[in-house]
Amino acid sequence: MARVRSAADAARDAQRKADELACEAWNVRMSEQGGPAQPSPSIRAALNGGYRFLRVQCSGCKQRAYIDLEQVKRRPGTPIWTLEGALACDPCRDRKRRAPRATLERLARERRFDSATR
C-alpha cells in the first residue's frame, strides 16, 4: 500500500512540474514573442502549476487587470486562450455598446500592481 501511495505522490509531483513548465513556456511565448495564445495551458494546469492569476490588458484604454482563475466559471479543462473572447473592460463597456476585448498577457502567481504592470 505504501508503494502505491508513493507512486501516486510521484505522479502528482510530476504532473505539477509539467503544468508549471507549460505555464512558464506560455508566458515566455506571450511576453517575449507576442503570442500566439494558442495552444495554452488549461485553467486546471495553471492552478496546479501555481499560477492563480491571468494578467490581461484592455485593447481600448490599455488598463491592466488580473483575473482570478479560481473564480472563473468555466470547466477546469478549458484552455486559457478561450477566455479572451469573453473578457471586456468594465469602464469601456459603460462608455460604448460594444466594449473592446481584453488581450491576454501572461499567467501570474500573484497580483502585482507596480509601475511595470500599469
N, C-alpha and C positions, 0 to 999 in steps of 0.2 A: 504494500500500500504506500509506503514511504517513497518507493521508486516511482510510482505513478504520480504522486504529488510533486516530486522533484522534477519529473519530465514536464508536467503541466506548468510549473513555475518557470522552467527554462523556456518553454514555448511562449508564455505570456511576455517574458522579458525580451525575447527575440522579436515578437510582434511589436512591442512598444518601441524598440530600437528601429525597426523597419519603418514604422509610422513616423517617428521623429526624423529620420533621414529623408523620407518622402516629402515632409513638410519643409525641411531645410532646402532641398533641391527646388521645390516650387517657389520658395521665397527668393532664391538666387535668380531663377528664371524670370520672376516678376520684377524684381528690383534692378538687376544688372542688365538684363536683356530686354526688358519692357514687355515680357509675355512670350508666347501666348498663355492664356489662363488655362487652356485645355492641353493635356489632361491635368487634373488637380486631385489632391487627396480628398477623401470623403470627410464629412463632419466627424464621423467616428474616429477616423485616423488622426485628424487634427487634435481632437480631445485626448485620445490615447497617447499621442506623441507629446502632450504637454502644451499644445497651442490652443488656448481657450478663446482668443480674440482674433477677429479679422479686421484689418485696417482698410478702410475704403475712403475714396475721395469723390466728392460731388463733381460731376462734369461741368456744371453750370457755375457755381460760386467758389469752387475749389476748397470748400471746407472739408476737413478730415474728421472721421469718426471711427470708433471701434464698435464692432458688432460682437456681442457675447454669444458664442456658438452654442453654449449650453441653453440659451433662451430661444434659439431658432426652432420654429415649429415645422420641421421637415424630418423625414426619416434619417436615421444616423448614416445610412449608406449613400446619402445624397452627395454628389461631388460639389466641392466649394464653388466652382465656376458657375454652376447653375443658379446660384443665389444672385448673381449680378443683375439679372433682368427684373428682379423683384425689389431691388433697393433703390430708393429715391430720397432725396434730401427734403426734410420737412419744411424748412424756410422757403426753398424753391417751389415746393408743392403749393404752399399758401399763396405765392405770387402768380403762379401760372397754372393753367388747367393741366398741362402735361409737364410734369417735372422732369428735368434731365436725370438720367440714370447715374448711379454711382459707378466708379471704376475700382476694381479690386486692386489693392496694393500689395499686401502681404499678410501672413499669419503672425500673431504675436503671442507671447506667453503672458504678457501683462499690458495694461494700458499705460501709455507713456505720452504725456502731453507736454513736450518740451519744444524748444524753438525749431528743432529739426522736423517735427511732425505737424506743425501748424501751417 
